[in-house]
Amino acid sequence: MQLIQQIEQQQEQQRLVGAIALHIRQSLQLQDILNTSVQELRQLLKADRALVYQLKPQMRGSVVAESVLPEWIEVSELEIEDTCLQQSQREEYSHGKIWIATNIYEAGLSECHLQLLEQFQVKASLVVPILLKNKETPTLELWGLFIVHQCSAPRQWQTLEVELLKQLTVQLAIAIQQAELYHNLQSLNAQLEAKVQERTAALEESDRRFRAIFNNTFQFTGLLTPDGILLEANQTALSFGGLKLEDVVNRPFWETHWWTISPQTQEQLKQAIARAAQGEFIRYEVDVIGANNQIATIDFSLRPLQNESGQVVLLIPEGRDITQRKQTEETLRKSQALLEESQRVARLGNWEYELASGKITWSQGLFHLFNRQPSLLEPTYEENLQLYHPEDGQKLHQSVERAIATGESYKEILRVPQPDGSHCYFEAIGHAEFNADGQVIRLYGTAQDVTEKQAAQRDRQTAEETLRQSEKRWQLAIAGTNEAIWDWDICTNRTFRSARWFAILGYEPHEISDGDEEWETRIHPDDYTRVMAAQEAYLSRQAPDYNVEYRLRRKDGSYRWVRSRAKAVWDEQGNAVRLVGSLGDVSDVYQELRLRKLAEEKLRHSEARFQAFMDNSPVLAWITDTDGQIVYLNQTYLRTFKLQPQQVVGQSIFDLYPTEIAQQHLDRIRATTQTNQVLEVIETAPRPDGTTGEFLVYKFPILGLSAQKLVGRVAIDITERKILERELAHQQQLLDAFISSAPVGLTVLDGKLHFTLVNQALAQMNGIQVAAHIGKTVWEIIPDLARKLEPIFQHVLTMGEPILDVEIDGETPKHPGVKRTWLVSCFPILSQAEQPISVGFVIVEISDRKRAQRMLELQAVITRNIAEGICLIRVTDAIIVYANPKFEQMFGYDSGELVGQHVSIVNYGDENNTPEDVNQAIRAAVFQHGEATYEIHNVKKDGTPFWCSATSSVFEHPEYGSVIVAVHQDITEHKQAEEKIKASLKEKEVLLKEIHHRVKNNLGIVSSLLQMQCRRTQDPQVAAILRDSQNRIASIALVHEKLYRSEDLADIDFAQYIPDLTTHLFDSYNVSSSQIKLKVYIDDASLDIETAIPCGLIINELVSNALKYAFVGNCEGEIEVKFYQASEGNLILIIRDNGIGLPENFDTKKNKTLGITLVQGLVKQLRGKLEIQCQQGTQFKISFTNSRT
């Protein structure tokens, strides 16, 4: 009974071991295998706990799998530091030690080990090591321990239990190594996928960068065929024209929207393309049509791109919108012309005085002022002083000397003598310019003809003086005359009049009533309408005051001039109820007033002329007080800022400008009044269109016109010029930034090929700092590439033509010894004389691109190969989930009819294999190798069998999960043709063998005839000739014999041919091998008949000659034949003997024996080389190329 239990237990153990082994083969998941093993083992042994403990360095480890009964502590996933497991114990486990503890307290364990086991409630323990084979050495390494615990009580472990555990550890070791291998494969696959994705992303990123640069460059560019067909256009050009790529691509360039502005423009472009197609670089400015039919001017060029033979293969059109630049240039031109005209009108000119050179520069206006022809050039400093009155010239010289010494500006009124003896007055203003050290290096300023202004100022001063005197007399008259007072009650029409009123008219008060009509009837008829209109205008609030002069009739009938002034009293409704005023007799002063009016009229005329000048001047002019209150604005200013005088006169500059700008203006106004000097600054101000304008401003104090200090300002709008300057600066910054940050290498070389400009990308390519390049030649920096680049650079410098997109390869200092591929473009940089003075050089590494191109080509091949019948089969149930139209057509099914069908529907079955067997065989091959290529017998829907070439692989589909991708190509016709070819070849092989056999037999007959003739002749010399001919024919016949006996009718095994031939020669000349030894050294080689026959004849001739002539008097000797391959395709044939050698005077050129002549002819036929050596016998060495390679 106990024996039966043991047998059953053994069977159960074997079942467990077999189940775990099967699980290992079916699963690659190590954790599943470990979990199953500990669970099955614990249940089989009826133990309390079974676990797998994985060891780690430094006495540490962790439980990676555990099966334990619920009543005992779980130790899974615990990190255990077993300091009791000493290095000696690890060594013992490594050598396969099994530790068995029936009772841990009787096992002689250390205290720390007991405490560790007690922590997990262990009473008995069985430990078997898990050993793995080392990958590099044949030794075993300790991976971990398989442990079984009994926690309830001590336990006597059975031998069968120990053996079971040992068998399980062996299976687990296999599973661990298998899992590690699988993990490593997954890691390697993941790394490979990551690298592929990284390289793909890099290629895509490189393409995106190229596209980004191509599409976002500020220039219009594209590609043309030499015939003018547009192949490509960048986004800048398309956006400029409001076009899409499909609107213009593959069309004649001159028919695209841009060039349809006129037939003349299109014809000009056609001619330019024709010239460029001949290799000429074309550039010109032209008007084209942009978006919304806007006409724009572009700087257009056509650059020919040539191949290595110099043929133009592409044209690169480039364009840049210069409309704004043209407009700006036109604006500047107009501004300059306007400035010159303004200077001419204002009789103003400007000058510069360079102190270092003493050169004086005049504007055109200054030549006009001094009536000096521009052809005479500017005067010297001394000549300039002589243009003024001697006293004023000296004063100017002193001001200049003071400005040079102190840097102070000056302003002088100078007299300029005229041919008629009169003088013109010029206002001379000068300023100093300083260098970085604060030294004056230049003076500049203006000169203006202020003759009229001076005259007007004198007239105005005279008029003002007259006015002051008149005003004084008027005040005295007022004080002496005591003006009359009157008060008119409008409601009652009654008027109160003072005694002085009656006295002025010569009446007594009682002689005139208080009625208003008494006044009206005495007004002079010529003045009546005017006086009454002035009164009505004031009372109706149309005039601000009532002040009128007119004539009144006196009692004696005469008229007196009077001035009547009044103010109204208004009621709550705004109606006038009273008018109170004064009446003064102004007859005595009227004459003086008339004279004053005349002076004022003259002054107004002068001011009107000045105002007309200012209003028509192109400069902006205004006057403010020291607090920034606006006193005057000319019309140019008002027009520029679209203002009315009443809107701004009397307003503060803080009402016109933002606070910050207004404060700057105010500070400069006050600085001008404090220094009494002209201030030249650039100021900003908001313009009506919302932009901020920039103005060149001259601020100057206005002295002597009033007690209040005033400041004048004239300004020129330089906004467009500043915008152009900033745009040019910005473009330079963009260019610098583009060069420094461009992902391609950029450099400029001078005429001697020294680096003058290098960007960071090129420095990184070379592995040398940017500064280390400057001044060095290309030979000093990149010597390996320089030998290929220098001819290109010299061509560009000599011819002035660009060379674009040249591929070179070589090494750089950064990666010595590594050949890399580069794409290079060079272009000339021209001087003002249009001569090349330096070379621009653009280089980009395309090593990865070349590899990517090869990969793309490979993918294209794959795509072409799979562009046949394709279907997807779901792995789980072998159902077809997709079939492309070609696959359906190939198998005779309608669209979608195969989807949902089992794949075996298309497999052909016979008596040996069912369709499902075929399916399972394909699946097994695919799952085993990941991909399988095979020929398969398929069946169409109508039952017709046919052959296909197929490739299948596993793919993870996002919708269907794991699928098998099967690509089928119908090869039925190929199979049929193949069978026909095989049959035809078989027939031809039989026929060819028969031909070689018959040729050999015919040659044998000829040889027999020669032998018969040889036996009959009595002449030894003739017999020798016949024997030689017989041997030659035999060598040829042997070739044909080898061919028809060979499996390969095209080639002869020369390793068998040579021994047969030499043996025949020895027999032919009755030479014993004991007398002359034959040594043959032959490599395996196959020759075709065209090579074999000449080689056989050469061997025949040279061995025959050695047998006949090398060994005189039947002396012993040795003949050596070597045939070997020296290198790929190069064969060496050596025939050597140690006989008497050739005669001393032997000359192959002069010796015309049949044998030597035949050998030379045969070597020439082989296109080989013959070498003869005569030391210690004779050696013939023939080198030739195998025609089969």
TARA-V613551 format. One record per residue. PHI is phi in whole degrees, -180 to 180 (* if undefined). PSI is psi in whole degrees, -180 to 180 (NA if undefined). Layout:
PHI&PSI, PHI&PSI
This chain:
*&-43, -65&-36, -65&-40, -63&-40, -64&-40, -63&-42, -63&-44, -63&-41, -63&-42, -62&-42, -62&-41, -65&-40, -63&-45, -62&-39, -60&-44, -63&-47, -61&-43, -65&-40, -63&-43, -67&-41, -61&-43, -63&-41, -63&-37, -63&-43, -69&-29, -90&-17, -131&146, -107&6, -90&105, -60&-41, -64&-38, -62&-42, -64&-45, -63&-44, -62&-43, -63&-41, -63&-49, -68&-35, -68&-49, -65&-42, -64&-46, -60&-42, -67&-39, -66&-46, -82&-6, 53&43, -92&168, -84&-32, -150&141, -135&135, -148&160, -116&124, -113&115, -93&126, -84&147, -130&170, -63&163, 60&46, 60&23, -111&161, -172&175, -147&151, -83&116, -99&-14, -155&141, -152&143, -130&120, -141&147, -69&153, -60&-29, -80&-5, -112&158, -67&138, -86&136, -119&7, -64&146, 65&12, -83&141, -90&114, -114&128, -105&101, -97&88, -70&-15, -77&-20, -82&90, -76&171, -61&-34, -65&-39, -66&-39, -60&-40, -64&-42, -64&-44, -61&-38, -63&-26, -96&15, 93&14, -62&137, -112&126, -104&123, -121&125, -127&106, -69&-39, -142&119, -62&-25, -80&-11, -113&12, -96&4, 70&33, -82&155, -72&165, -63&-42, -65&-36, -67&-40, -62&-43, -63&-38, -65&-44, -69&-37, -64&-33, -58&-29, -108&18, 64&30, -83&135, -112&-38, -139&149, -144&144, -130&120, -124&126, -124&130, -74&149, -105&111, -110&137, -117&148, -73&136, -71&139, -70&-27, -108&-26, -126&162, -77&-1, -75&164, -101&143, -114&144, -81&113, -90&-40, -178&-166, -130&139, -100&118, -123&136, -121&128, -114&141, -112&117, -101&-22, -77&-35, -168&166, -61&157, -145&140, -91&112, -80&136, -88&154, -61&-41, -62&-35, -68&-41, -65&-44, -63&-40, -59&-44, -65&-38, -63&-43, -63&-39, -66&-40, -63&-35, -63&-45, -65&-39, -66&-38, -59&-42, -62&-44, -63&-41, -65&-46, -64&-39, -64&-42, -67&-41, -63&-41, -62&-44, -62&-41, -63&-43, -63&-40, -63&-42, -62&-43, -62&-46, -63&-40, -64&-42, -64&-41, -64&-42, -63&-44, -61&-42, -62&-42, -66&-42, -61&-46, -64&-40, -63&-45, -68&-38, -63&-44, -64&-40, -63&-42, -64&-44, -64&-40, -66&-40, -62&-43, -65&-40, -65&-41, -63&-42, -62&-45, -64&-39, -63&-45, -65&-44, -62&-45, -83&-24, -106&1, -64&147, -72&-12, -92&155, -85&131, -149&166, -176&-162, -136&137, -126&150, -76&162, -58&-21, -85&-2, 92&14, -83&128, -77&121, -99&-31, -155&146, -144&138, -81&168, -65&-31, -60&-45, -66&-41, -66&-44, -65&-37, -61&-40, -93&0, 63&40, -119&167, -111&159, -60&-39, -69&-15, -72&-25, -125&-23, -69&147, 63&26, -120&156, -58&135, -60&-38, -74&-11, -93&-5, -73&162, -56&-37, -58&-37, -100&6, -84&20, -66&-35, -165&155, -62&-33, -63&-41, -64&-42, -65&-41, -66&-40, -61&-40, -66&-43, -57&-46, -64&-39, -63&-42, -65&-40, -63&-41, -68&-41, -65&-34, -65&-18, -89&4, 101&5, -90&136, -82&125, -114&138, -153&131, -162&166, -99&139, -152&150, -88&134, -133&174, -101&128, -103&-160, -63&147, 58&28, 60&26, -78&135, -89&131, -134&154, -101&132, -126&151, -90&106, -111&142, -144&155, -125&120, -112&117, -74&141, -113&119, -110&152, -88&-172, -64&-28, -86&3, 88&3, -82&134, -73&121, -110&-24, -148&157, -120&137, -109&105, -82&138, -134&145, -150&152, -139&130, -69&113, -114&21, -59&-48, -65&-39, -64&-42, -62&-44, -63&-41, -65&-43, -61&-41, -65&-41, -62&-44, -63&-40, -62&-45, -65&-40, -63&-41, -65&-43, -64&-40, -64&-40, -64&-44, -63&-40, -67&-39, -63&-42, -64&-37, -66&-46, -65&-43, -82&1, 50&58, -131&145, -146&158, -122&161, -147&163, -139&145, -131&106, -82&116, -70&-36, -66&-43, -98&-14, 74&10, -82&136, -111&132, -116&129, -109&148, -81&169, -61&-35, -63&-32, -73&-35, -61&-40, -65&-40, -61&-42, -95&10, 51&43, -112&132, -70&133, -60&-24, -67&-20, -78&-8, 66&177, -75&150, -75&163, -75&175, -61&-44, -66&-41, -63&-36, -63&-42, -65&-33, -74&-11, -73&-17, -103&166, -53&140, -50&-43, -66&-42, -72&-33, -61&-42, -65&-40, -64&-41, -63&-43, -60&-43, -63&-40, -65&-41, -64&-45, -61&-40, -67&-40, -65&-38, -67&-39, -76&-39, -113&-16, 82&6, -76&145, -79&163, -141&159, -147&118, -132&148, -101&118, -121&148, -95&137, -119&114, -63&143, -110&159, -58&-30, -85&8, 92&-12, -81&-180, -128&142, -103&149, -105&124, -113&135, -94&113, -102&125, -123&133, -135&146, -133&159, -107&147, -119&137, -111&155, -92&-173, -65&-23, -90&5, 82&14, -95&144, -75&125, -116&-17, -157&145, -114&145, -148&157, 176&-161, -134&162, -137&130, -131&136, -76&110, -114&28, -60&-51, -64&-39, -63&-41, -65&-42, -64&-43, -63&-37, -67&-40, -65&-42, -63&-42, -65&-40, -63&-40, -64&-44, -64&-39, -66&-39, -64&-42, -60&-43, -63&-41, -64&-42, -64&-42, -65&-40, -63&-38, -65&-46, -63&-38, -64&-41, -64&-41, -64&-37, -67&-42, -60&-46, -64&-33, -85&-26, -95&-21, 54&83, -57&152, -80&152, -116&141, -141&155, -143&113, -105&120, -88&108, -68&-33, -68&-39, -100&-10, 61&31, -109&144, -129&132, -93&136, -132&137, -77&167, -61&-33, -65&-31, -62&-45, -67&-38, -64&-39, -58&-37, -93&-1, 80&23, -111&158, -88&153, -58&-33, -81&-6, -83&-14, -129&134, -77&176, -89&13, -76&146, -68&-23, -67&-22, -61&-33, -80&-43, -64&-37, -72&-16, -97&1, -76&139, -60&135, -55&-35, -71&-21, -103&-13, -58&-51, -61&-42, -65&-42, -67&-44, -68&-35, -67&-39, -65&-39, -67&-44, -64&-40, -64&-39, -70&-45, -68&-27, -92&10, 65&23, -85&-19, -123&144, -73&-23, -152&175, -122&110, -151&108, -142&142, -113&137, -162&-179, -110&138, -118&144, -84&129, -83&174, -60&-34, -85&5, 93&-11, -79&168, -116&142, -118&141, -77&129, -129&157, -118&124, -114&123, -127&143, -155&162, -131&142, -95&155, -108&127, -110&146, -87&-173, -67&-26, -85&1, 85&15, -95&145, -76&129, -112&-23, -144&153, -134&112, -113&131, -156&-170, -129&161, -137&122, -123&143, -83&112, -113&18, -64&-39, -67&-32, -101&0, -63&-37, -63&-42, -64&-37, -64&-39, -63&-41, -64&-38, -65&-40, -63&-38, -62&-43, -65&-41, -65&-38, -63&-41, -64&-42, -63&-40, -63&-40, -61&-42, -64&-44, -66&-34, -64&-41, -62&-44, -63&-41, -65&-41, -62&-40, -62&-47, -67&-40, -70&-27, -96&-1, -75&142, -74&-12, -85&155, -88&127, -129&143, -157&162, -132&134, -131&161, -85&-177, -70&-15, -95&4, 87&11, -78&134, -82&127, -104&-36, -152&145, -139&134, -83&169, -67&-32, -60&-43, -62&-46, -63&-41, -66&-41, -61&-44, -102&8, 53&57, -123&161, -108&149, -56&-42, -66&-17, -77&-25, -124&-33, -63&129, 90&-10, -87&162, -88&153, -64&-20, -72&-18, -81&-19, -100&-36, -119&159, -58&154, -56&-45, -63&-45, -67&-44, -60&-39, -65&-39, -62&-44, -60&-45, -64&-42, -61&-39, -74&-33, -60&-47, -69&-35, -63&-37, -65&-44, -69&-30, -75&-38, -92&-17, 55&32, -120&154, -73&136, -116&123, -107&120, -143&167, -109&121, -120&157, -112&153, -157&144, -70&136, -100&163, -59&-28, -81&7, 93&-10, -87&166, -103&122, -93&157, -118&137, -134&137, -86&118, -120&137, -115&119, -106&137, -147&146, -76&144, -108&112, -108&145, 84&-7, -86&-25, -158&167, -68&-27, -80&136, -75&131, -122&155, -129&127, -96&157, -147&131, -121&143, -143&151, -122&132, -75&112, -113&23, -60&-48, -63&-39, -65&-41, -66&-40, -60&-43, -63&-43, -61&-45, -66&-38, -63&-42, -64&-41, -64&-41, -66&-41, -63&-37, -66&-41, -63&-43, -61&-42, -63&-45, -62&-44, -65&-39, -63&-44, -65&-45, -70&-34, -104&1, -62&139, -75&-5, -108&157, -75&130, -129&136, -155&162, -128&130, -113&141, -78&-175, -64&-21, -101&15, 65&36, -94&143, -71&127, -115&-21, -148&133, -141&131, -92&170, -64&-36, -62&-42, -68&-39, -61&-41, -67&-38, -60&-42, -84&-15, 71&26, -130&139, -60&154, -58&-46, -63&-31, -71&-17, -76&-40, -60&129, 87&-13, -91&155, -87&165, -64&-28, -69&-32, -77&-28, -96&-52, -128&73, -62&-35, -68&-39, -82&-23, -62&-38, -64&-25, -92&-29, -85&-32, -58&-44, -60&-35, -65&-47, -61&-45, -64&-38, -63&-44, -63&-43, -69&-35, -80&-47, -92&-19, 71&22, -113&142, -75&153, -125&117, -115&147, 53&57, -100&129, -92&128, -132&160, -135&154, 168&-169, -107&156, -123&159, -58&-26, -69&-36, -129&73, -64&140, 84&-5, -107&118, -80&127, -131&161, -108&139, -132&150, -111&121, -120&138, -132&133, -125&144, -146&149, -80&148, -110&119, -97&152, -83&180, -63&-25, -86&13, 63&31, -111&139, -68&128, -119&-18, -156&174, -123&129, -90&141, -138&121, -120&129, -138&139, -140&136, -76&129, -121&23, -59&-49, -65&-36, -65&-39, -64&-43, -64&-40, -65&-37, -62&-42, -63&-39, -65&-39, -65&-39, -62&-41, -62&-44, -62&-36, -64&-40, -62&-45, -61&-43, -62&-42, -65&-36, -70&-34, -92&0, -81&49, -121&-138, -81&125, -128&137, -142&153, -112&128, -117&124, -66&132, -67&-39, -64&-36, -134&7, 59&32, -94&137, -74&121, -106&-12, -160&141, -145&129, -77&164, -55&-36, -64&-40, -63&-46, -63&-42, -65&-40, -62&-38, -96&2, 79&26, -106&154, -76&167, -61&127, 81&-3, -73&-28, -81&-23, -64&129, 95&-10, -88&153, -73&142, -64&-23, -67&-10, -64&-24, -102&-2, -90&141, -89&132, -113&151, -138&-164, -70&-18, -96&-35, -138&135, -85&164, -56&-36, -70&-36, -61&-42, -61&-44, -60&-46, -65&-38, -64&-42, -65&-45, -61&-43, -62&-42, -65&-41, -67&-46, -68&-30, -75&-42, -108&-6, 84&-26, -157&145, -140&137, -119&132, -160&165, -105&136, -134&145, -92&111, -106&174, -136&137, -82&173, -60&-35, -86&7, 92&0, -76&122, -79&151, -158&161, -99&144, -134&148, -97&128, -133&151, -132&128, -128&143, -150&161, -93&139, -143&140, -88&110, -92&135, -63&-22, -105&-41, -100&0, 76&-146, -70&126, -132&155, -99&121, -92&114, -112&125, -112&119, -116&140, -131&127, -71&116, -117&24, -59&-48, -64&-37, -63&-42, -62&-45, -63&-44, -64&-38, -62&-43, -64&-41, -63&-42, -65&-42, -61&-45, -63&-42, -66&-41, -64&-39, -60&-45, -62&-42, -68&-36, -63&-44, -61&-44, -64&-42, -68&-39, -61&-41, -63&-39, -64&-49, -61&-37, -63&-45, -68&-38, -62&-44, -61&-43, -64&-41, -63&-42, -65&-34, -64&-39, -63&-44, -61&-43, -63&-39, -66&-40, -61&-42, -64&-39, -65&-41, -62&-43, -65&-36, -66&-38, -71&-30, -81&-28, -76&147, -103&-10, -84&116, -61&-37, -66&-42, -66&-40, -61&-39, -65&-41, -63&-43, -65&-37, -66&-40, -62&-44, -63&-40, -62&-42, -65&-38, -65&-44, -65&-36, -64&-38, -64&-38, -72&-41, -63&-35, -64&-34, -61&-48, -66&-34, -65&-43, -63&-35, -68&-49, -76&-17, -88&-12, -86&151, -71&-28, -105&110, -76&-10, -91&-30, -123&153, -114&132, -77&101, -71&-21, -66&-26, -93&-30, -69&-46, -63&-47, -60&-40, -63&-42, -67&-47, -67&-36, -63&-42, -61&-40, -67&-43, -59&-41, -67&-38, -64&-37, -99&10, 54&44, -98&130, -85&141, -70&-15, -80&-25, -83&-52, -119&116, -83&138, -109&121, -114&124, -120&123, -123&109, -132&129, -83&155, -63&124, -155&143, -117&129, -121&148, -80&172, -65&-33, -67&-27, -95&-37, -65&-43, -63&-50, -59&-40, -64&-43, -62&-41, -66&-39, -63&-46, -62&-41, -60&-47, -66&-47, -73&-40, -68&-40, -60&-46, -60&-41, -65&-41, -67&-33, -84&-38, -120&-18, -80&-27, -122&97, -87&139, 73&32, 56&33, -77&157, -78&156, -168&-167, -147&134, -119&130, -120&130, -120&121, -119&138, -143&114, -150&167, -100&114, -75&-42, -151&-179, -62&113, 88&-12, -101&122, -112&146, -124&129, -119&122, -125&126, -119&117, -131&143, -135&160, -110&35, -82&-150, -77&-16, 84&179, -82&157, -59&155, -65&-35, -93&21, -72&129, -135&118, -63&-25, -77&-33, -93&-29, -76&123, -118&33, -66&155, -61&-42, -62&-51, -65&-42, -60&-42, -64&-44, -61&-46, -62&-41, -65&-41, -68&-39, -62&-41, -65&-38, -61&-36, -78&-3, 58&40, -108&-169, -131&133, -109&128, -126&134, -122&130, -124&142, -120&20, -85&128, 54&51, 111&-153, -133&138, -130&129, -111&123, -120&120, -115&122, -110&130, -154&170, -105&134, -69&121, -69&-12, -81&-17, -80&NA
